[in-house]
Amino acid sequence: MSPRFSFALTSILAAALAVLAPGAAQAGYTLFESGQVRPLALSPDGSVLAAVNTPDGRLEVFAVDGAGLHHRGSVFVGLEPVAVAMRDSREVWVVNHLSDSVSIVRLDGQVLRGRGFGPVGRVERTLLVGDEPRDVVFGGVNREWAFVTTAHRGQNAPFDPQLSTPGVGRADVWVFSANGDGGSLGGTPTNIITLFTDTPRALAVSPDGATVYAAGFQTGNKTTTIFERTVADRLAVEIPGLLDLAISLGVPPGVLLPGLVLRPGEPPQPSTSRIVQNIAGHWLSTDGRAWDPFVPFNLPDRDVFAIDATANPPAAVAGDDGAYSGVGTILYNMVVNPANGHVYVSNTDANNVTRFEGSGALGSTVRGNIHKSRITVLGGAPRVAPHALNKHIDYNDCCDAVPNAVGELSLAIPTDMAITPDGGTLYLAAFGSNAIGIFDTADLEADTFVPAADARIELSGGGPSGVVYDAANDRLYVMTRFNNSVAVVDAAARAEIASHELHSPESDDIVNGRRFLYDARHTSSNGETSCATCHVYGHTDKLAWDLGNPDGAPAPLYMPPLLPPEGTPIPPMFAMQLKGPMTTQSLRGLFGHGAMHWRGDRFPAALQRPDLQGRPPEEAVPADIFDGVANFEQFNGAFVSLHGRDEELPPEEMRAFADFIMQLTYPPNPIRNLDNSLTDLQAAGRARFYDDVHPGDARGACARCHDIDLDANADSALPGRFGTSGELTFTGGTQWFKVAQLRGLYEKVGKFGMADTWFVNVNNALLYGTAHLGDQISGFGVSHDGSVDIVPRFLSGKPFQFIPFVPPPVAGNVPNAVDIGLPTLDEKRALEAFVMVFPTNMAPIVGQQVTAAFENRASAHERVGLFEARADANECDLVAKTTGFGRENGLLYVGGGRYLHDAGFMMDGRVLFALTFFGARISYTCVPPGDGERMAVDRDEDGSFDGEEALWGTDPSDPTSFPRFFRSFRRH
């Protein structure tokens, strides 16, 4: 076909597209901010470097020689690829975090050598695995097994996730034969190994391949919370007159007690829960009190596990030799020293047992001492040996202006590692420091290393997330996430010598704002702390922190309360300084969900600042609480009171940070059926969610507070409100709280067991009783402080009893509650089932994949039908990728069984699928609504389809390279 004829044909078809497919999606990008785990891999022979392009959903392939890296092309793999492993120089396995899949890519040797024409490779198979896979390695004597870490849940998992069962491991390792398993739909695992820890992340392999090591991710540190009323009742007995005490009476620093009056004229501080840690078999608070009777479970804190890869099938090593405890709180990556077999684990260790932010003048403080960056060595003497990386920091000295000498030496958010073949030198990617740390491994293991400027390599691009060592050329290849590039480093010179930028669909708002989440050198005084220290990859660390501020003052809450009823005068409401422990909240999905923090104390009026229209706080309009950017900007003070910075970020930087955060998106719910339907139990829970708790109750249905409004913020990129009305409630506790959103509750599963307490108004025997429940995964449950373990127990609390219409309540006092035991236990179980499948901005189908081939055509055809049906329901855009005519071809489903090809013509879906009879591999992916056009037909969003650009010889990944007249014609 001549270019002139092709141009005319594709132009006519493109112009007709508005008529043929009026519902076709517009180009866009959805930010999930998935954490990269193993973003780079070098082939065993050193000739190929594979890199994940996380924002673009692609595998990037480079040829390696003495002159450097040579980009040979890319292959679309799935949503949010975060890890890659090369079985040999032609076979690449890529982990797609949001797609719950692993793409097996076959590379073209001729193209790699620069002599062939066509795509650099194609996806041969797609393995369907559990939720949020993160890493992949090959183990076994002949590397015959592939190991993949996933959460113990997900629609592709062939088991019940056991969300209501105590003592179940939440981490899975899926084991596949690397040689294939025939023609199953998405691969058949040889074994699924469940480990007794929380969701896993990193893998590593011993030099002989016999042992695979798997690590949990956010594994905790043997801390939990004691329920607030339990604390108050005990202290009231042990300390008579507690409510009349004041700090001036000599209460020791760090032991500030509930009910204290900090300053004359202020209200008493509320009763709060207390964080305790298991030390030498006892649950101790910072004042030395033992709370053993009030913690009816164990936290074994198993962090890293050994898997016998010589067994058939591979299995976890039993007994004490099979697990390592006390490794760290947040475990990022692992590498094995080839010389001595010791395992190095990059991690941070949380200081959440220390109370309060601020100066510490009236108590203790965590300012500048939140998580310590570490490498823990396993397998030596002692068996578990943690080593703090930033020995030069004096945590009692704060807070020098930024930049300063201390901060410039620090290594923050330690992630990926690479080690030389002789085991002598370790390279560490410090994601929060824009640098590679260099360690002599003997000094590291002996803990004799000294932080120094010449023991690090500065990088031009921020956020180093992956590093591999090329021994043949004495070079490091480093993934720098902030600019989505691969840097080349001369290892001998300890200097960056080149950088290769990967195409990215991310907007300037995202790129410019990301650094303020991670960059510890800029956002903290000592260079070790950033927001991502606790809000890991913009999410959470699954811990509770007691971050009250004795230096502060009560903050007025100018927000609408759920009680009393409308028209009743509202008494003054304050967020008091000593708020007690509260679990780390996610930064995802903040847009349009109201004032921030558990108590709703982050919006301008709460800090006595005028609103955007200049109105004084007392005249603030309730609608203003949904201004996400303005609310988030009120967190600026934390850079001083928590990070130890000498001053807040400049307003323009805080605005850039807010613009970035407002785009963070919750992933699809991994428990809900892929067709978005509900099971009978979930449907019963949903019906109860919308029914009044009791006729005449002052609050009405659950949905009265926990609003689900899919039309809220309809004009925004992330419409909807998922679980909160934005209002205040006292919920039977001791403080006013904002109604909490309910997305992601399935991630809070793991704590089972709670001591008997006044809060629960039903027979605890129905909820596993108060007996000791043995080993559990987590110390923090579903309530704001994590003290309440499970949803049914929370629903048995005082706030869920019948409350008739009454005069205005006082926080902490449930008036005239009638103990009628509603809802029933069956209803609680149903409500639990429903909130575990609570909706998010993304339908469950988003991310799901299948690669159709001749051998799996029957089952694949059924799955493609599901995808098309969900696309017709506007729950996703459906993208198809295949190879042919010397390139990768993309197609976008536009409804009615038809697909738009990236060369501009329409194709019947039956004809497309029939290509599998002729050896084609077709990978179908459900992507977020609005992202389909970019991912299927116009990668660089320049208005010219990718196939047309290939025809005209322009670059489909470069928005400045396009057929000039053709692009103008299409746009007009």
MOTA-V177598 format. One record per backbone hydrogen bond with DSSP energy under -0.5 kcal/mol. NH is the residue of the N-H (numbers start at 1). CO is the residue of the C=O. If there is no record, write none. Layout:
# MOTA-V177598
nh-><NH NH>
co-><CO CO>
This chain:
# MOTA-V177598
nh-><6 7 8 9 10 11 12 13 14 15 16 17 17 18 19 20 21 24 31 32 37 38 41 43 46 49 50 50 51 52 53 54 57 57 58 59 60 60 61 62 63 64 65 68 70 72 73 75 77 78 80 81 82 83 84 85 87 87 88 92 92 93 94 95 96 96 97 97 98 99 100 101 102 103 104 105 105 106 107 107 108 109 112 113 114 115 116 122 124 124 125 127 128 129 129 131 133 134 137 139 140 143 145 146 147 148 149 150 151 152 153 157 165 166 168 170 171 172 173 174 175 176 178 178 179 180 189 190 191 193 194 195 195 197 201 204 206 209 212 213 214 215 216 217 218 219 219 220 224 225 226 231 232 233 234 235 236 237 238 239 242 244 245 245 247 249 250 251 255 259 260 261 262 266 269 274 276 277 278 279 279 282 284 284 285 288 291 294 295 297 298 303 304 305 306 307 308 309 309 310 311 315 317 322 323 324 326 329 330 331 331 332 332 333 335 337 338 341 343 344 345 345 346 346 347 348 349 351 354 356 357 358 363 366 368 369 372 374 375 376 377 378 378 379 385 387 389 390 391 393 395 397 398 408 409 409 410 410 415 418 420 423 426 427 428 429 430 430 431 431 432 433 434 435 436 437 437 438 439 441 441 444 445 446 447 447 448 449 455 456 457 459 465 466 468 470 470 471 474 475 476 477 478 479 480 480 481 481 482 483 484 485 486 487 487 488 489 490 491 491 492 494 495 497 498 500 501 502 511 512 513 514 515 516 517 518 519 520 520 521 523 524 525 526 532 533 534 535 536 538 539 545 547 547 549 552 555 556 557 558 559 562 568 571 575 576 579 582 583 584 587 589 590 593 596 600 602 603 606 607 607 608 609 611 614 619 620 624 625 626 627 628 631 632 633 634 635 636 637 638 639 640 641 642 643 644 645 653 654 655 656 657 658 659 660 661 662 663 664 665 669 673 676 683 684 685 686 687 688 689 690 691 691 693 697 698 702 703 704 705 705 706 707 709 709 712 714 716 720 721 723 723 724 725 728 729 733 737 738 739 742 743 745 747 748 749 751 752 755 760 761 761 764 766 767 768 769 773 776 777 778 781 782 783 786 794 795 796 797 798 800 801 802 810 813 815 817 818 819 820 828 829 830 831 832 833 834 835 836 837 838 843 846 847 848 850 852 852 856 857 860 861 862 863 864 865 866 867 868 869 870 871 872 873 874 875 876 877 879 879 880 881 882 884 887 889 891 892 893 894 895 898 899 900 901 901 902 904 907 909 912 913 914 915 915 916 917 918 919 920 922 923 923 924 924 925 926 927 927 931 935 936 937 938 940 941 946 947 948 949 950 951 952 953 954 956 958 959 961 962 964 967 968 969 970 971 972>
co-><2 3 4 5 6 7 8 9 10 11 12 13 14 15 16 16 17 21 663 30 82 82 50 48 43 62 41 48 60 39 58 52 53 54 53 75 51 58 73 49 70 47 68 65 63 61 61 59 57 57 54 78 95 95 38 93 85 91 91 90 105 85 103 83 94 101 80 95 79 79 96 96 127 94 125 92 103 122 90 105 120 107 108 109 111 110 110 106 104 122 104 102 186 100 127 153 130 149 147 145 209 140 139 176 137 174 135 172 131 170 151 154 162 164 165 197 195 150 193 148 191 146 144 176 144 177 187 175 175 173 192 171 193 195 215 213 211 206 307 204 305 202 303 199 199 217 329 329 276 779 274 227 228 229 230 231 232 233 234 235 239 241 241 242 261 246 247 247 252 269 257 245 260 263 260 226 224 284 222 277 282 279 277 282 289 285 283 291 292 295 774 324 324 214 322 212 315 210 307 210 308 308 306 319 320 304 301 348 348 217 329 330 346 346 344 342 336 337 378 335 343 376 333 344 374 330 372 370 351 546 548 641 360 356 642 366 349 347 387 345 385 343 376 383 377 375 373 373 389 390 393 394 396 404 405 406 406 407 429 427 425 420 439 418 437 416 428 435 413 429 412 430 430 430 457 428 435 455 426 424 439 440 441 442 443 444 443 443 452 453 436 434 479 479 477 468 475 469 470 470 489 468 487 466 478 485 463 479 462 462 481 480 500 478 485 498 476 495 474 489 474 490 490 488 488 486 499 484 507 508 509 510 511 513 514 514 515 432 518 432 519 520 643 643 517 530 531 531 534 535 536 582 545 580 577 549 575 554 573 556 557 728 565 569 555 574 577 545 784 543 538 664 587 590 602 597 596 601 603 603 604 605 604 615 611 616 617 621 622 623 624 626 627 628 629 631 632 633 634 635 636 637 637 638 638 640 639 650 650 651 652 653 654 655 656 657 658 660 661 31 842 677 673 679 680 681 682 683 684 685 686 687 688 700 694 803 691 689 701 701 702 702 705 707 721 709 711 713 712 709 707 721 707 705 560 737 730 729 598 727 722 722 742 744 745 746 748 750 294 757 759 796 762 763 764 765 764 296 298 750 750 786 788 788 783 790 791 793 794 759 797 798 818 813 810 813 814 802 817 818 824 825 826 827 828 829 830 831 832 834 835 875 843 926 845 924 850 922 853 854 856 857 858 859 860 861 862 863 864 865 866 867 868 869 871 870 870 927 877 925 891 923 889 887 884 882 880 900 878 898 898 895 907 892 899 905 890 901 899 897 908 909 910 911 912 913 914 915 916 915 852 881 921 850 922 879 848 877 925 928 931 932 933 933 956 938 937 902 902 945 946 947 948 949 949 954 955 957 958 960 962 963 964 965 966 967 968>
